[in-house]
Amino acid sequence: MTPRDLLLSEVDLIAALAREFGPPPPEVVVGIGDDCAAIAQEGGQCLLWTVDTLVEGVHFDLAYMSLEQLGWKSLAVNVSDVAAMGGQPKQALLSLGWPPARDKVLALEFARGLARAGRDFGVTVIGGDTVAAPGGLTVTITLTGVVAAAAMVRRAGAGVGDLIYVTGCLGEAAAGLEILRRGLKPDPSVSAPLIEAHLAPRPQVRAGRLLAEAGLATAMIDLSDGVATDLDHICRASGVAAHLPAASVPVSPLVVAAAPLLQRDPLKLALNGGEDYQLLFTTSRERTGSLETAFARAQLPPPRRLGEIVAGQGVWLLRGEEKFEISGQGFDHFRLDRSTEQI
Amino acid sequence: MTPRDLLLSEVDLIAALAREFGPPPPEVVVGIGDDCAAIAQEGGQCLLWTVDTLVEGVHFDLAYMSLEQLGWKSLAVNVSDVAAMGGQPKQALLSLGWPPARDKVLALEFARGLARAGRDFGVTVIGGDTVAAPGGLTVTITLTGVVAAAAMVRRAGAGVGDLIYVTGCLGEAAAGLEILRRGLKPDPSVSAPLIEAHLAPRPQVRAGRLLAEAGLATAMIDLSDGVATDLDHICRASGVAAHLPAASVPVSPLVVAAAPLLQRDPLKLALNGGEDYQLLFTTSRERTGSLETAFARAQLPPPRRLGEIVAGQGVWLLRGEEKFEISGQGFDHFRLDRSTEQI
C-alpha cells in the first residue's frame, strides 16, 4: 500500500491531519477526533467547542427546504454535537457564504430560522462574518457549550460487554430526504413526520445531559452519518467491536410504512441513512436498570437497545447464524453526500 | 427608501442580522459588530472568539498561491482579528470544504501550512470538520484568544481629537495581489516583498497586546478591507468622523516604486486596497509621546500617524483645501472580491 492508498478513507485523512497539527496543550482535554473539542476551565467545567459546515447541493437543496428551515437546522446539527458530549449549548458564531447573484434580503429569512433555533436551544448568535460564495450558499456555525469535566462523555470508553443504545428510532430523516428528493407523494400521515425529521431534526440535549450527569454512558456520539459509520467511530476510539442483531435495530414504523413506495430496505435506511441526530451510546450491562428508570423519571422516551460491544474490530450486523461487517457503510464525506466528518 | 433599499449596504445587512439575533446575554461583553466576540471569564479575563471563511476564486486563487501558503494565511487572518482586540490567540478549529474531484492527499499540504502558522502564532488546531465543497475549496477557521477584560480594545471608543495611527505602511498586499493576478514582472527587489505581503501577511499580535496592556488605544481594528472601509467601521461604532490629510497617508515606498508598472494610484492602493493586516487605532492626543516610547522600547516599528478624529460622520481625505468622502470605498463583501465582513 502506497502512502496515497493509506489516505483513501476519511478516517485515515483525519488521523493524518491530527499528526500534522501535533498534540494539543494540556488544558485541551479533548482534541481532534470527537464530536467537540473540550478545554478545561476554572471550577471543574469544560468549554465544549464545535464547528459544522453545510454546503448547498451537498447538505441541502433549497428546492425543498426554505432558508428559514436551513437557518434552524444549521444550528440544530451543531447543538447535537454538544449534546453528544453531555453538554449544554451556549453561544454561536455564524460564517455565511452568500452567492453574490442572490438577493441578500433573503439572508434575513435564514437569520430568522437561526434566531428561532437559538431561542429553542438557549443559544445566542454573538458574531461571525459574511463572505461571497459564488459556488453556492455555504453555512458554517461554530458553537460553544459547557459540561462538568467529570461528567463529559467521549467516543472512547465503550468496554467489552457494554450494551449499545439509541435515544430514538432510526431512518426517519433518510426516508424524509428520499421523499423530498424524488418528489414522492405518500400518505401525508406517513410523509409529514418523515419530512419533518429531515428538515427539523431534534438534537437530544436533555437526554445527553441526563446520561452525562448520571454517569450512565460509557461512550456517546450523535447520529449524523448513520449507525454504520458513527458506531464505527465509537468502536475505533474505544478499541472494540459491535454486534447488532438485525431484529433489535429500532427501525421507525414510519420508515417501514414508507418502504414499499421508496423501494428501499427499511433496515438499510435505519443503519446507513444519516441525520437522525439521535444519540448513540453504550452503557455498562449492570446500569441498564438505572438507565431505563432515569429516562422514565425524566419523561424521556425509553432508549432502544441496539446490540452489544464485543472484543475485536468493526460493526457487525447479525442475521440468524450469519455476520456481515457494515462498518463505514454510511456516508463518506468526500463524496457528494450530506455527510460531515469531525476532525 | 423601501426596506429593500435599506439593505443594499453590507453595514445595514449586519445591523439587520443583529436585530434578528437580539441582544446577547450579560456574560457576552462584545457581541455582533467587532473583530471578535468577547465572553467574560473567571479572573477578569475575556475569551475572544472569531471566525473567518476564505473561498476559492474570491479570497484566493491556487494559480498563484500554494495550498501550504493558503493554510498559513487562513490562520493568520484570524489571528489578526484577535490582535485587533489586544488579545493573545489560543486554539483553533478548522472546517475544510474540499472539492470532491480534487486529490485529498493535497489537503495535507494545506494542513502543513496551517500547522506552521499555529507554531508561529502559538495556536493549536484542536478539531473541526471536513465536508465536500463542489463549488471550490472553502476554508473556515474559528479561533479563540484571551485578553484582560480591562485592557480589551474595541472599535467603539474613538473620541473627537484622538489621533489615528497604523502599525505599518499601506498598500503592499493590494499591490502584490495585482502583480500576481496580472502576471506582471517588476524588479524582484520590489515585487518579492509585495507578493510576500499578500501571501503571508504578518498579524500584529505584539503591537496589539502592547496597545491594550498599556491602555494606549481608544479604538482599534485590523486592516482587512482597507482604511476607507475599516476606519469607517471605527467611525460608525464610535459616532465620529475621520480626517486624513493625503500627505500623511503612509503609502509603502515599494507600492510607490511599483505604481508605474501597475498603472494604479499608490494612494488609492493604500486607502482602498485590503489585506494589509496592520492594526489601525486611535490614541488620545496627550498619549502620543507614551505611544512612541512604548513602541520603541518594545522594538516595534514606529506607528505611523494617519490623521485625526473629528465630530461628524464618515472618512474624509483632505487634499489642499478640498475634502473627499472615501468611507466604504474598500471592498464590499457581497461583490466578487476578497473581503470578509465581521458580523
Contacts between the chains, C-beta under 8 A, distances in Angstrom:
chain1	res1	chain2	res2	distance
A	3	B	105	7.9
A	4	B	105	5.6
A	7	B	104	6.5
A	7	B	105	5.2
A	7	B	108	7.7
A	10	B	130	7.1
A	13	B	104	5.9
A	13	B	107	6.5
A	13	B	130	7.2
A	14	B	130	7.5
A	16	B	108	5.7
A	16	B	111	7.6
A	17	B	94	8.0
A	17	B	107	7.2
A	17	B	108	7.2
A	17	B	111	5.0
A	20	B	108	6.4
A	20	B	111	4.2
A	20	B	112	5.9
A	20	B	114	7.8
A	20	B	115	4.9
A	21	B	111	6.9
A	21	B	114	7.5
A	21	B	115	5.2
A	21	B	118	6.8
A	21	B	124	6.8
A	21	B	125	4.3
A	21	B	126	7.8
A	22	B	115	6.8
A	22	B	124	7.4
A	24	B	91	7.7
A	24	B	124	5.0
A	24	B	126	5.0
A	25	B	124	5.9
A	28	B	91	6.8
A	28	B	124	6.8
A	28	B	126	5.2
A	30	B	127	7.9
A	31	B	124	7.8
A	31	B	126	4.5
A	31	B	127	6.3
A	32	B	125	7.6
A	32	B	126	6.5
A	32	B	127	5.3
A	32	B	128	7.8
A	33	B	127	7.8
A	34	B	127	7.3
A	36	B	127	7.1
A	37	B	91	7.3
A	37	B	93	6.5
A	37	B	126	4.3
A	37	B	127	3.9
A	39	B	91	6.7
A	39	B	126	7.7
A	41	B	41	7.6
A	41	B	42	7.6
A	42	B	41	7.6
A	42	B	42	4.2
A	42	B	43	7.1
A	43	B	42	7.1
A	47	B	47	7.9
A	49	B	91	7.8
A	49	B	93	6.4
A	49	B	126	7.8
A	49	B	127	7.2
A	49	B	144	7.7
A	50	B	93	7.4
A	50	B	127	7.3
A	51	B	51	7.9
A	51	B	93	4.6
A	51	B	94	7.8
A	51	B	95	4.7
A	51	B	127	7.6
A	51	B	128	5.6
A	51	B	129	6.1
A	51	B	140	6.9
A	51	B	142	5.5
A	52	B	95	7.1
A	52	B	129	5.7
A	53	B	95	4.5
A	53	B	97	5.8
A	53	B	129	6.5
A	53	B	131	4.9
A	53	B	133	8.0
A	53	B	138	7.3
A	53	B	140	6.3
A	54	B	131	7.7
A	55	B	97	6.1
A	55	B	131	5.7
A	55	B	132	6.7
A	55	B	133	5.4
A	55	B	134	7.6
A	55	B	135	7.4
A	55	B	138	7.6
A	56	B	135	7.8
A	57	B	134	6.3
A	57	B	135	7.6
A	58	B	131	6.6
A	58	B	132	5.0
A	58	B	133	7.3
A	58	B	134	6.7
A	59	B	131	7.2
A	91	B	24	7.7
A	91	B	28	6.8
A	91	B	37	7.3
A	91	B	39	6.7
A	91	B	49	7.8
A	93	B	37	6.5
A	93	B	49	6.4
A	93	B	50	7.4
A	93	B	51	4.6
A	93	B	142	6.6
A	93	B	343	7.7
A	94	B	17	8.0
A	94	B	51	7.8
A	94	B	343	6.3
A	95	B	51	4.7
A	95	B	52	7.1
A	95	B	53	4.5
A	95	B	140	5.4
A	95	B	142	7.9
A	96	B	343	7.8
A	97	B	53	5.8
A	97	B	55	6.0
A	97	B	138	6.8
A	98	B	334	6.4
A	100	B	334	5.4
A	100	B	335	6.2
A	100	B	336	5.7
A	104	B	7	6.5
A	104	B	13	5.9
A	104	B	334	5.8
A	105	B	3	7.9
A	105	B	4	5.7
A	105	B	7	5.2
A	107	B	13	6.5
A	107	B	17	7.2
A	108	B	7	7.8
A	108	B	16	5.7
A	108	B	17	7.2
A	108	B	20	6.3
A	111	B	16	7.6
A	111	B	17	5.0
A	111	B	20	4.2
A	111	B	21	6.9
A	112	B	20	5.9
A	114	B	20	7.8
A	114	B	21	7.5
A	115	B	20	4.9
A	115	B	21	5.2
A	115	B	22	6.8
A	118	B	21	6.8
A	124	B	21	6.8
A	124	B	22	7.4
A	124	B	24	5.0
A	124	B	25	5.9
A	124	B	28	6.8
A	124	B	31	7.8
A	125	B	21	4.3
A	125	B	32	7.6
A	125	B	343	8.0
A	126	B	21	7.8
A	126	B	24	5.0
A	126	B	28	5.2
A	126	B	31	4.5
A	126	B	32	6.5
A	126	B	37	4.3
A	126	B	39	7.7
A	126	B	49	7.8
A	127	B	30	7.9
A	127	B	31	6.3
A	127	B	32	5.2
A	127	B	33	7.7
A	127	B	34	7.3
A	127	B	36	7.1
A	127	B	37	3.9
A	127	B	49	7.2
A	127	B	50	7.3
A	127	B	51	7.7
A	127	B	342	6.8
A	127	B	343	5.3
A	128	B	32	7.8
A	128	B	51	5.6
A	128	B	342	7.4
A	128	B	343	4.1
A	129	B	51	6.1
A	129	B	52	5.7
A	129	B	53	6.5
A	129	B	340	4.7
A	129	B	341	5.8
A	129	B	342	5.3
A	129	B	343	5.9
A	130	B	10	7.1
A	130	B	13	7.2
A	130	B	14	7.5
A	130	B	333	5.6
A	130	B	334	7.5
A	130	B	340	7.2
A	130	B	341	4.9
A	130	B	343	6.4
A	131	B	53	4.9
A	131	B	54	7.7
A	131	B	55	5.7
A	131	B	58	6.6
A	131	B	59	7.2
A	131	B	333	6.1
A	131	B	339	7.6
A	131	B	340	4.9
A	131	B	341	7.6
A	132	B	55	6.7
A	132	B	58	5.0
A	132	B	333	6.3
A	132	B	334	5.7
A	132	B	335	6.6
A	132	B	336	5.7
A	132	B	337	7.2
A	132	B	339	7.9
A	133	B	53	8.0
A	133	B	55	5.3
A	133	B	58	7.3
A	133	B	135	7.1
A	133	B	138	7.3
A	134	B	55	7.6
A	134	B	57	6.4
A	134	B	58	6.7
A	134	B	135	7.0
A	134	B	136	7.9
A	134	B	336	6.5
A	135	B	55	7.4
A	135	B	56	7.8
A	135	B	57	7.6
A	135	B	133	7.1
A	135	B	134	7.0
A	135	B	135	1.6
A	135	B	136	4.8
A	135	B	138	7.7
A	136	B	134	7.9
A	136	B	135	4.8
A	138	B	53	7.3
A	138	B	55	7.6
A	138	B	97	6.8
A	138	B	133	7.3
A	138	B	135	7.7
A	138	B	138	5.8
A	140	B	51	6.9
A	140	B	53	6.3
A	140	B	95	5.4
A	140	B	140	4.5
A	142	B	49	8.0
A	142	B	51	5.5
A	142	B	93	6.6
A	142	B	95	7.9
A	142	B	142	4.2
A	144	B	49	7.7
A	333	B	130	5.5
A	333	B	131	6.1
A	333	B	132	6.4
A	334	B	98	6.4
A	334	B	100	5.4
A	334	B	104	5.9
A	334	B	130	7.5
A	334	B	132	5.6
A	335	B	100	6.3
A	335	B	132	6.6
A	336	B	100	5.8
A	336	B	132	5.8
A	336	B	134	6.5
A	337	B	132	7.2
A	339	B	131	7.6
A	339	B	132	7.9
A	340	B	129	4.7
A	340	B	130	7.2
A	340	B	131	4.9
A	341	B	129	5.9
A	341	B	130	5.0
A	341	B	131	7.6
A	342	B	127	6.8
A	342	B	128	7.5
A	342	B	129	5.3
A	343	B	93	7.7
A	343	B	94	6.3
A	343	B	96	7.8
A	343	B	127	5.4
A	343	B	128	4.1
A	343	B	129	5.9
A	343	B	130	6.4
